[in-house]
Amino acid sequence: MRDVMMKAQELAEAILDSGYYQKMKDLEREVQKDPVSGHLLEDMYAKRQRVENVLSSANMKPEELSRASLEMEEAEKNMNANEKIRALKAARKDFQTMMDNVNQILRLVVTGKVEDESGSACSGNCASCGGCH
């Protein structure tokens, strides 16, 4: 068990040392320091919270939900127009792809199969395969 835990720690450290993780963290710090980006994020979160509050209200009014949803969409549009936020979102996506690949490798080694997004299993051997979906 100790050997497995040590290897898991080594993997975690390798992930933290990866360029994907480092880039993502650097961009997160950049966005946090930038007042414009920070305001756009805060506005988006506040508008999303408003939609959630309207949805959870016992006396939800459709026109109130519509107005809150439109405000959230506008805040999201403004947020996504920001170059620093777009770069951060791309870096997070790249990091998540790396993590998904790590998980697929672990799954393949442990089970001999890799699941795709549809949940179908792949043995990793294309000779017996009917094709990926």
C-alpha positions as CSV (number, residue, x, y, z in Angstrom):
1,M,0.0,0.0,0.0
2,R,2.8,2.4,0.9
3,D,4.4,2.0,-2.6
4,V,1.1,2.8,-4.3
5,M,0.7,5.9,-2.1
6,M,4.2,7.0,-3.0
7,K,3.6,6.6,-6.7
8,A,0.3,8.5,-6.4
9,Q,2.2,11.3,-4.7
10,E,4.8,11.3,-7.5
11,L,2.0,11.5,-10.1
12,A,0.5,14.4,-8.2
13,E,3.8,16.2,-8.2
14,A,4.3,15.5,-11.9
15,I,0.9,17.0,-12.6
16,L,1.8,20.1,-10.5
17,D,5.0,20.4,-12.4
18,S,3.4,20.1,-15.8
19,G,3.3,23.0,-18.2
20,Y,-0.5,22.7,-18.4
21,Y,-0.9,23.2,-14.7
22,Q,1.7,25.9,-14.5
23,K,0.1,27.9,-17.3
24,M,-3.4,27.6,-15.8
25,K,-2.2,28.8,-12.4
26,D,-0.2,31.7,-14.0
27,L,-3.3,32.8,-15.9
28,E,-5.5,32.5,-12.8
29,R,-3.1,34.8,-10.9
30,E,-3.1,37.2,-13.9
31,V,-6.9,37.3,-14.0
32,Q,-7.2,37.8,-10.2
33,K,-4.8,40.8,-10.4
34,D,-6.6,42.4,-13.3
35,P,-9.4,44.6,-12.0
36,V,-11.4,44.5,-15.3
37,S,-11.3,40.7,-15.5
38,G,-12.1,40.4,-11.8
39,H,-15.1,42.6,-12.1
40,L,-16.4,40.6,-15.1
41,L,-16.1,37.4,-13.2
42,E,-17.8,38.8,-10.1
43,D,-20.6,40.2,-12.2
44,M,-21.1,36.8,-13.9
45,Y,-21.2,35.0,-10.6
46,A,-23.6,37.5,-9.1
47,K,-25.9,37.2,-12.1
48,R,-25.8,33.4,-12.0
49,Q,-26.6,33.5,-8.3
50,R,-29.6,35.7,-9.1
51,V,-30.9,33.2,-11.6
52,E,-30.4,30.4,-9.1
53,N,-32.3,32.4,-6.4
54,V,-35.2,33.1,-8.7
55,L,-35.4,29.4,-9.7
56,S,-35.4,28.3,-6.0
57,S,-38.0,30.9,-5.0
58,A,-41.4,29.5,-4.0
59,N,-43.1,32.3,-5.9
60,M,-41.0,32.3,-9.0
61,K,-42.3,34.7,-11.7
62,P,-41.5,33.8,-15.3
63,E,-40.8,37.4,-16.2
64,E,-38.3,37.7,-13.4
65,L,-36.6,34.5,-14.5
66,S,-36.5,35.8,-18.0
67,R,-34.9,39.1,-17.0
68,A,-32.4,37.5,-14.7
69,S,-31.4,35.0,-17.5
70,L,-30.9,37.8,-20.0
71,E,-28.7,39.7,-17.5
72,M,-26.7,36.5,-16.9
73,E,-26.3,35.9,-20.7
74,E,-25.1,39.5,-21.1
75,A,-22.6,39.1,-18.2
76,E,-21.3,35.8,-19.7
77,K,-20.9,37.5,-23.1
78,N,-18.9,40.3,-21.6
79,M,-16.8,37.9,-19.6
80,N,-16.1,35.7,-22.7
81,A,-15.1,38.8,-24.6
82,N,-12.2,39.4,-22.2
83,E,-8.9,38.2,-23.6
84,K,-7.4,37.1,-20.3
85,I,-10.5,35.2,-19.3
86,R,-10.6,33.4,-22.7
87,A,-7.0,32.5,-22.2
88,L,-7.7,31.1,-18.8
89,K,-10.7,29.1,-20.0
90,A,-8.5,27.6,-22.8
91,A,-5.7,26.7,-20.3
92,R,-8.3,25.1,-17.9
93,K,-9.6,23.1,-20.9
94,D,-6.1,21.9,-21.8
95,F,-5.4,20.9,-18.2
96,Q,-8.7,19.0,-18.0
97,T,-7.8,17.2,-21.2
98,M,-4.5,16.2,-19.7
99,M,-6.2,14.9,-16.5
100,D,-8.8,13.0,-18.6
101,N,-5.9,11.3,-20.5
102,V,-4.2,10.4,-17.2
103,N,-7.4,8.9,-16.0
104,Q,-7.8,6.9,-19.2
105,I,-4.3,5.5,-18.9
106,L,-5.0,4.5,-15.3
107,R,-8.3,2.9,-16.3
108,L,-6.6,1.0,-19.2
109,V,-3.8,-0.3,-17.1
110,V,-6.0,-1.3,-14.2
111,T,-9.0,-2.7,-16.1
112,G,-7.6,-3.3,-19.6
113,K,-10.4,-1.1,-20.9
114,V,-11.0,2.5,-21.7
115,E,-14.4,4.1,-21.6
116,D,-15.2,6.7,-24.1
117,E,-17.8,9.6,-23.5
118,S,-20.7,7.3,-24.5
119,G,-19.7,4.8,-21.8
120,S,-18.8,2.1,-24.2
121,A,-15.7,0.1,-23.3
122,C,-12.6,-0.2,-25.5
123,S,-10.1,-2.9,-24.9
124,G,-7.4,-0.8,-26.6
125,N,-7.0,-3.4,-29.3
126,C,-8.4,-2.1,-32.6
127,A,-8.1,-5.5,-34.3
128,S,-11.2,-6.8,-32.6
129,C,-13.1,-3.5,-32.7
130,G,-16.2,-2.7,-34.7
131,G,-15.3,0.9,-34.7
132,C,-15.4,3.9,-32.3
133,H,-18.5,6.0,-32.1
